[in-house]
């Protein structure tokens, strides 16, 4: 396993980690500048942040600072209640691929979606099998376009607590079943994003990481699971503050062939989003050296 204790060359910052500090939205260009100042070599920005700053400006900034994108957040949200909704999701995902290509991202992360309408508070149906079928079909459609543009797609399985509203793919096994069905030749066009917050609990995790192998392991996200947790969405912990054995999981993904960035992704409305951006980034660097 790589030694992270001496530097932070393999640290990436998912920009949600410092997107809204003390109630003030942090412009993406400012986040990029703060990362560059600290020698952070990679980020993973969100589409709305890129849109607010301007795709061209963000593209220019990352090139100027020599900053890589460990991923781009996010595509997905494939299920819909009708044909018009399916078409809209398809078109939006193609735009996400185009943006990821412009930014030279390592992959486009897919949060696949759940029951249509659930995220807004009222699901249009209860048929999760139908949603999973629409997800598979949506990824199949997008994969052709992504292949043409040489942009890998990374399915991110989310914790089962998000099955209704955010992602009906909830385990590595489910995600890899889709990968094997749609990309049986393991061309690296389709793989997974392993986020420890979502998968640490899975008794099959080590075996499924081995199954994924180098061709399927496209991204690795880190934070921690706090006990007690006060909010299932926005109370993620800084690495080392919770119960996840992050080094063990990193050891598994590296043994399987992953050699990319460890991407810090923390949603923390009552703690880390209440601190200065500089403090959060400096803590990420320190914890990346000591507990990742």
Residue pairs with C-beta under 8 A, 6 or more apart in sequence:
1 247
1 250
1 251
1 254
1 255
2 10
2 254
2 259
4 10
4 11
4 262
4 288
4 289
4 292
5 289
5 290
6 289
7 289
8 39
8 40
8 285
8 288
8 289
9 41
10 260
10 261
10 262
10 288
11 40
11 41
11 42
11 261
11 262
11 264
11 284
11 285
11 288
12 40
12 41
12 42
12 43
12 44
12 68
12 70
12 261
12 262
12 263
12 264
13 31
13 35
13 40
13 42
13 43
13 44
13 263
13 264
13 281
13 284
14 43
14 44
14 71
14 73
14 221
14 263
14 264
14 265
14 266
15 28
15 31
15 43
15 44
15 45
15 46
15 49
16 46
16 73
16 265
16 266
16 267
17 264
17 265
17 266
17 272
17 280
17 284
18 26
18 31
18 34
18 277
18 280
18 281
19 25
19 26
19 31
19 46
19 49
19 273
20 26
20 273
21 273
21 274
21 275
21 276
21 277
21 280
22 273
22 274
22 275
22 276
26 277
27 52
27 53
28 45
28 49
28 50
28 52
28 53
28 58
29 53
29 57
29 58
29 61
30 277
31 43
31 45
31 49
31 277
32 43
32 58
32 61
32 62
32 65
32 67
33 61
33 65
34 277
34 278
34 281
35 43
35 65
35 67
35 281
36 65
36 67
38 281
38 282
38 285
40 67
40 281
40 285
41 66
41 67
41 68
41 261
42 67
42 68
42 69
42 70
42 261
42 263
43 62
43 67
43 68
43 69
43 70
44 69
44 70
44 71
44 72
44 73
44 105
44 109
44 219
44 263
44 265
45 58
45 69
45 72
45 73
45 103
46 73
46 74
47 72
47 73
47 74
47 96
47 99
50 58
50 99
50 103
55 99
55 102
55 103
58 103
59 102
59 103
61 67
62 68
62 69
62 103
62 104
68 104
68 106
68 261
69 100
69 103
69 104
69 105
69 106
70 105
70 106
70 219
70 260
70 261
70 263
71 105
71 106
71 107
71 108
71 109
71 154
71 193
71 218
71 219
71 263
72 96
72 99
72 100
72 103
72 105
72 107
72 108
72 109
73 109
73 111
74 96
74 108
74 109
74 110
74 111
74 156
75 92
75 93
75 96
75 97
75 108
75 109
75 110
75 111
75 142
75 153
76 93
76 109
76 110
76 111
76 112
76 113
76 167
77 89
77 92
77 111
77 112
77 113
78 86
78 89
78 93
78 112
78 113
78 134
78 135
78 137
78 138
78 139
79 89
79 112
79 113
79 114
79 115
79 116
79 130
79 131
79 134
79 135
79 138
79 168
80 86
80 88
80 89
80 116
80 134
81 116
81 117
81 124
81 125
85 116
86 134
86 138
89 113
89 138
90 138
90 141
90 142
93 138
93 142
94 142
94 145
96 108
97 108
97 142
97 145
97 146
97 149
97 151
98 149
100 107
100 108
100 151
101 149
101 150
101 151
105 151
106 152
106 218
106 219
106 260
107 151
107 152
107 153
107 154
107 191
107 193
107 218
107 219
108 146
108 151
108 152
108 153
108 154
109 154
109 156
109 193
109 219
110 139
110 153
110 154
110 155
110 156
110 193
111 156
111 158
111 166
111 167
112 135
112 138
112 139
112 155
112 156
112 167
112 168
112 169
113 131
113 134
113 135
113 166
113 167
113 168
114 128
114 131
114 162
114 163
114 164
114 165
114 166
114 167
114 168
115 123
115 124
115 125
115 126
115 127
115 128
115 131
115 164
115 165
115 168
116 123
116 124
116 125
116 131
117 123
117 124
118 164
118 165
119 165
119 166
123 164
128 163
128 164
128 168
131 168
132 168
132 169
135 168
135 169
135 178
136 178
136 181
136 182
139 153
139 155
139 178
139 182
139 190
140 182
142 153
143 153
143 182
143 183
143 189
143 190
146 152
146 153
146 189
147 187
147 189
152 188
152 189
152 190
152 191
152 218
153 189
153 190
153 191
154 191
154 192
154 193
154 218
154 219
155 169
155 175
155 178
155 179
155 190
155 191
155 192
155 193
156 167
156 175
156 192
156 193
156 195
156 198
156 219
156 221
157 167
157 169
157 170
157 171
157 172
157 174
157 175
157 192
157 195
157 198
157 199
158 166
158 167
158 169
158 170
158 195
158 198
159 170
159 197
159 198
159 199
159 201
159 232
160 170
161 232
162 170
162 198
163 170
169 175
169 178
170 198
171 199
171 202
171 204
171 208
172 192
172 194
172 199
172 202
172 204
172 205
172 208
172 209
172 211
172 212
173 204
173 208
175 192
176 192
176 208
176 211
176 212
176 216
178 190
179 190
179 191
179 192
179 216
182 190
183 189
183 190
186 213
186 215
186 216
187 215
188 215
188 216
188 218
190 216
191 212
191 215
191 216
191 217
191 218
192 212
192 216
192 217
192 218
192 219
193 218
193 219
193 220
193 221
194 209
194 212
194 217
194 219
194 220
194 221
194 249
194 253
195 221
195 222
195 223
195 265
196 221
196 222
196 223
196 224
196 244
196 246
196 249
197 221
197 223
197 224
197 225
197 236
197 244
197 265
199 205
200 225
200 244
200 245
200 249
202 208
205 249
205 252
206 252
209 217
209 249
209 252
209 253
209 256
210 252
210 255
210 256
212 256
213 256
213 257
214 256
214 257
214 258
215 257
217 253
217 256
217 257
217 258
218 260
219 260
219 263
220 250
220 253
220 258
220 260
220 261
220 262
220 263
221 262
221 263
221 264
221 265
222 239
222 246
222 250
222 262
222 263
222 264
222 265
222 292
223 236
223 237
223 238
223 239
223 264
223 265
223 266
224 236
224 237
224 238
224 239
224 240
224 241
224 242
224 243
224 244
224 246
225 236
225 237
225 242
225 243
225 244
226 235
226 236
226 237
226 241
226 242
226 243
227 242
227 243
229 235
230 270
231 269
231 270
233 267
234 267
234 268
234 269
234 270
234 273
235 267
235 268
235 269
235 270
235 271
236 265
236 266
236 267
236 268
237 266
237 268
238 266
238 268
238 271
238 272
238 283
238 284
238 287
239 246
239 264
239 284
239 287
239 288
239 291
239 292
240 246
240 287
240 290
240 291
246 291
246 292
247 291
247 292
250 262
250 292
262 288
262 292
264 284
264 288
266 272
266 280
267 273
272 280
272 283
